[in-house]
Amino acid sequence: MTKFNWEHIHLRSPDPEATAEWYQDKLGAEIIRSPMADGSTRIDLNLAGQKVFIAKAQPGKAAEAPSSPYFGLDHFGLTVSDIRSAVAELKAKGVAFTMDVTTNRPGVQIAFLTAPQNVSIELIQRG
């Protein structure tokens, strides 16, 4: 069977620069800017080793994100070693949470936050 590996996550935003700055400020992502052939600048992120591409949503060609739960990609998750400290730090930066720290099962705590364009991100602490 073919082996598959993660390549990237692709986000659309009406303001890629502001979205990239949010991920940098709140989650410590590294912003990578690359010149494009048309003279514009491509904005990518390195978020905990994962490549995240941010493309500008063209007016009238992008739909608003639906409310969760819905079919398709629901969220992505990031691990943390101390979820309570991570949540407190993010709340101090004004990040909105849709679920505060909850014990999902023994040894697993989770919380959900909302990123720009209504992207849902799970924080998870195991052990």
C-alpha positions as CSV (number, residue, x, y, z in Angstrom):
1,M,0.0,0.0,0.0
2,T,1.2,3.5,-0.7
3,K,2.6,5.4,2.3
4,F,1.1,8.9,2.8
5,N,2.7,11.7,4.7
6,W,1.4,15.1,5.7
7,E,2.3,17.9,3.4
8,H,0.4,21.0,4.4
9,I,-2.9,22.6,5.6
10,H,-4.4,25.3,3.4
11,L,-6.4,28.2,4.8
12,R,-8.2,30.9,3.0
13,S,-8.5,34.4,4.4
14,P,-9.7,37.8,3.4
15,D,-6.5,39.2,5.0
16,P,-3.7,36.6,4.9
17,E,-1.2,39.0,6.6
18,A,-3.5,39.5,9.6
19,T,-4.3,35.8,9.8
20,A,-0.6,34.9,9.7
21,E,0.1,37.5,12.5
22,W,-2.6,35.9,14.6
23,Y,-1.0,32.5,14.3
24,Q,2.4,34.0,15.1
25,D,1.2,36.0,18.1
26,K,-1.1,33.4,19.6
27,L,0.5,30.1,18.7
28,G,4.1,30.9,18.0
29,A,4.0,30.1,14.3
30,E,6.9,31.2,12.1
31,I,5.7,33.4,9.2
32,I,7.4,32.6,5.8
33,R,7.0,35.2,3.1
34,S,8.0,34.2,-0.5
35,P,7.8,36.3,-3.7
36,M,5.5,35.1,-6.4
37,A,6.0,35.5,-10.1
38,D,3.1,38.0,-10.3
39,G,4.9,40.3,-7.8
40,S,2.7,39.4,-4.9
41,T,3.9,37.7,-1.7
42,R,2.9,34.2,-0.7
43,I,2.4,33.8,3.1
44,D,3.0,30.4,4.7
45,L,3.4,29.4,8.3
46,N,5.5,26.8,10.1
47,L,3.1,25.8,13.0
48,A,4.8,23.3,15.2
49,G,6.5,21.7,12.2
50,Q,3.4,21.7,10.0
51,K,3.3,23.8,6.8
52,V,0.2,26.0,6.7
53,F,-0.5,27.9,3.5
54,I,-2.7,31.0,3.7
55,A,-4.3,32.2,0.4
56,K,-6.3,35.3,-0.1
57,A,-10.0,34.6,-0.5
58,Q,-11.3,36.4,-3.5
59,P,-14.4,38.6,-2.8
60,G,-17.6,36.8,-3.9
61,K,-15.8,33.5,-4.4
62,A,-15.4,32.3,-0.8
63,A,-18.1,31.0,1.5
64,E,-18.4,31.6,5.2
65,A,-17.4,28.7,7.4
66,P,-20.4,26.7,8.7
67,S,-21.1,26.2,12.3
68,S,-19.8,23.1,13.9
69,P,-20.6,20.2,13.8
70,Y,-20.7,19.8,10.0
71,F,-19.4,17.4,7.4
72,G,-15.8,17.7,6.3
73,L,-12.8,18.9,8.2
74,D,-14.0,19.8,11.7
75,H,-10.8,20.9,13.4
76,F,-7.1,20.3,13.8
77,G,-5.3,19.5,17.1
78,L,-2.1,20.7,18.8
79,T,-0.5,19.0,21.8
80,V,0.7,20.9,24.8
81,S,2.4,19.8,28.0
82,D,0.4,22.0,30.4
83,I,-3.1,22.7,29.0
84,R,-4.2,24.9,31.8
85,S,-1.3,27.2,31.4
86,A,-1.7,27.3,27.6
87,V,-5.4,28.2,27.9
88,A,-4.7,30.9,30.5
89,E,-1.9,32.4,28.3
90,L,-4.1,32.4,25.2
91,K,-7.1,33.9,27.0
92,A,-4.8,36.7,28.3
93,K,-4.1,37.3,24.6
94,G,-7.8,37.6,23.8
95,V,-8.3,34.2,22.2
96,A,-11.9,32.9,22.3
97,F,-12.6,29.4,23.5
98,T,-15.6,27.3,22.5
99,M,-14.7,24.6,25.1
100,D,-12.7,25.2,28.3
101,V,-10.4,22.5,29.7
102,T,-12.3,19.3,29.9
103,T,-11.2,15.7,30.8
104,N,-12.0,13.8,27.7
105,R,-11.0,10.4,29.2
106,P,-8.6,9.4,32.0
107,G,-5.2,11.1,31.2
108,V,-6.5,13.2,28.4
109,Q,-7.5,16.9,28.7
110,I,-8.8,19.0,25.8
111,A,-9.9,22.5,25.0
112,F,-11.1,24.2,21.8
113,L,-10.3,27.7,20.6
114,T,-11.4,29.7,17.6
115,A,-8.9,31.1,15.1
116,P,-9.5,33.6,12.3
117,Q,-12.1,32.6,9.8
118,N,-13.8,30.4,12.4
119,V,-11.1,27.7,12.3
120,S,-11.5,25.4,15.2
121,I,-8.3,24.2,17.0
122,E,-8.1,21.6,19.7
123,L,-5.5,21.8,22.4
124,I,-4.8,18.4,23.9
125,Q,-2.7,17.2,26.9
126,R,-2.0,13.5,27.2
127,G,-0.7,11.8,30.3
